Amino acid sequence: MRDGRQECHHLKEAMETPAITPHSYTTSQAEVVRLHDRYRCCLLDQKYYAWRLSLYQRWNTTIDLVAGITMILSLVTRPSSDPWLSYTCYAAGIIAALLFISKPVFKISEKIERYTELHAGYSDVFNKIASLVADMRRHGSITDSHRSAADELFSRCSSLARREDISVNQKKLAQFKEEVEKAVPPENLWLPQD
């Protein structure tokens, strides 16, 4: 029984003590790695929400075009004496009305607004992180103002994350992850030497 307790105690110590790996970083290096990871995530989110935005913009345009054409068709064929054409005109008017009603029901405008905000927000954070890391490189180290700016950027990402989709298109996300890996490979990461 005593051997079991000692073994459990040694296991607990081993779990609490972090293993030293070739990827152990100084505090400054860990901060830059964290920024780089966020930079890559922002690029991924930017690409994903640009895709979602364009999808909803296309749906919105298609609904508007179909509803508009249907309404014009309805108005042009209305003064007909043919009952079949009159019923067709009536049906076309109903279809146009249903299309216009469907937009607020499916909240297309709200989704376009949300995806615009997410895409623009992640684009902004992405560019600011790039600028911040470039400034760190020029200085050769991380200053308190750099840390403050990084904290603000992480806070902005957290506020944007609250508006993200709960479920995502995994296939598209995987495609964008590959693009991010090619565009911003981890090997290109600059690390301070302190």
C-alpha positions in Angstrom: 0.0 0.0 0.0 2.8 2.4 0.8 4.5 1.8 -2.6 1.2 2.7 -4.2 1.0 6.0 -2.4 4.6 6.8 -3.3 4.0 6.0 -6.9 0.8 8.1 -7.0 2.8 11.0 -5.3 5.5 10.8 -8.0 2.9 10.6 -10.7 1.2 13.8 -9.3 4.6 15.6 -9.2 5.4 14.6 -12.8 2.0 15.9 -13.9 2.4 19.2 -12.1 6.0 19.8 -13.4 5.9 20.8 -17.0 8.2 18.8 -19.3 11.0 20.7 -20.9 10.7 20.5 -24.6 12.5 21.9 -27.6 9.6 24.3 -27.9 10.0 25.9 -24.5 9.9 29.6 -24.8 10.9 32.6 -22.8 8.0 34.8 -21.6 8.6 37.3 -24.4 8.7 34.5 -27.0 5.6 32.9 -25.6 3.8 36.3 -26.0 4.9 36.5 -29.6 3.8 32.9 -30.2 0.4 33.8 -28.7 0.1 36.8 -31.0 1.1 34.7 -34.0 -1.5 32.1 -33.2 -4.1 34.9 -32.9 -2.9 36.4 -36.2 -3.5 33.1 -37.9 -6.9 32.6 -36.3 -7.9 36.1 -37.4 -7.0 35.3 -41.0 -9.0 32.1 -40.8 -12.0 33.9 -39.3 -11.7 36.7 -41.8 -11.8 34.2 -44.7 -14.6 32.2 -43.2 -16.8 35.2 -42.5 -16.1 36.7 -45.9 -17.4 33.5 -47.4 -20.5 33.6 -45.2 -21.1 37.3 -46.1 -20.8 36.7 -49.8 -23.2 33.7 -49.5 -25.9 35.8 -47.8 -25.3 38.7 -50.2 -25.9 36.4 -53.1 -29.1 35.0 -51.5 -30.3 38.6 -50.8 -29.6 39.7 -54.4 -31.2 36.6 -55.9 -34.4 37.0 -53.7 -34.6 40.7 -54.7 -34.2 39.9 -58.4 -36.7 37.0 -58.5 -39.2 39.0 -56.4 -38.8 42.0 -58.6 -39.1 40.1 -61.9 -42.1 38.2 -60.5 -43.8 41.5 -59.5 -43.2 43.1 -62.9 -44.5 39.9 -64.6 -47.6 40.1 -62.3 -48.2 43.8 -63.2 -47.7 43.3 -66.9 -50.1 40.3 -67.2 -52.8 41.7 -64.8 -55.0 43.4 -67.4 -55.5 40.2 -69.3 -59.0 38.8 -70.1 -57.7 35.2 -70.1 -58.6 33.6 -66.7 -55.6 31.3 -66.8 -53.3 34.3 -67.3 -55.1 36.1 -64.5 -54.6 33.2 -62.1 -50.9 33.1 -63.1 -50.7 36.9 -62.4 -52.2 36.4 -59.0 -49.9 33.5 -58.2 -46.8 35.6 -59.3 -47.9 38.4 -57.0 -48.2 36.0 -54.1 -44.7 34.6 -54.9 -43.2 38.1 -55.0 -44.9 38.9 -51.7 -43.7 35.7 -50.0 -40.2 36.4 -51.2 -40.2 39.9 -49.8 -41.7 38.5 -46.5 -39.1 35.8 -46.3 -36.2 38.2 -46.0 -37.1 39.5 -42.5 -38.3 36.0 -41.4 -34.9 34.5 -42.2 -33.2 37.6 -40.9 -31.0 37.9 -44.1 -30.2 41.6 -43.5 -29.3 40.9 -39.9 -26.9 38.1 -40.9 -25.4 40.3 -43.6 -24.8 43.0 -41.0 -23.3 40.5 -38.5 -21.0 38.8 -41.1 -19.9 42.2 -42.3 -19.0 43.2 -38.7 -17.2 39.9 -38.1 -15.3 40.0 -41.4 -14.3 43.7 -40.9 -13.4 43.2 -37.3 -11.2 40.2 -37.9 -9.5 42.0 -40.8 -8.8 44.9 -38.6 -7.3 42.8 -35.8 -5.3 40.8 -38.3 -3.7 44.0 -39.7 -3.1 45.5 -36.2 -1.4 42.3 -35.1 0.9 42.4 -38.1 1.7 46.0 -37.4 2.3 45.2 -33.7 4.7 42.3 -34.4 6.5 44.5 -37.0 7.0 47.2 -34.3 8.3 44.5 -31.9 10.8 43.4 -34.5 12.0 46.9 -35.0 12.5 47.3 -31.3 14.0 43.8 -31.0 11.9 43.2 -27.8 8.5 43.6 -26.3 7.7 46.8 -24.4 4.9 47.5 -22.0 3.1 49.5 -24.7 3.3 46.4 -26.9 1.8 44.3 -24.2 -1.0 46.8 -23.6 -1.8 46.9 -27.4 -1.8 43.0 -27.5 -4.2 42.9 -24.6 -6.5 45.3 -26.4 -6.4 43.1 -29.5 -7.1 40.0 -27.5 -10.0 41.7 -25.9 -11.4 42.8 -29.3 -11.1 39.2 -30.5 -13.1 38.0 -27.5 -15.9 40.5 -28.2 -16.0 39.4 -31.8 -16.1 35.8 -30.8 -19.4 36.4 -29.0 -21.0 37.1 -32.3 -19.6 34.1 -34.2 -21.7 31.2 -35.5 -22.3 28.4 -33.1 -22.0 25.8 -35.8 -19.7 26.2 -38.8 -19.3 24.6 -42.1 -16.4 22.1 -41.3 -15.6 21.5 -45.0 -15.1 25.2 -45.7 -13.2 25.7 -42.5 -10.8 22.9 -43.4 -10.3 24.5 -46.8 -9.6 27.9 -45.2 -7.2 26.3 -42.7 -5.1 24.9 -45.6 -5.0 28.4 -47.2 -3.9 29.9 -43.9 -1.2 27.3 -43.5 0.2 28.2 -46.9 -0.2 32.0 -46.4 1.2 32.2 -42.9 3.4 29.1 -42.2 4.5 28.8 -38.5 8.2 28.6 -39.7 8.1 32.3 -40.6 7.5 33.3 -37.0 9.8 35.9 -35.6 10.8 35.4 -32.0 12.7 37.9 -29.7 16.1 36.7 -28.5 15.7 37.6 -24.8 
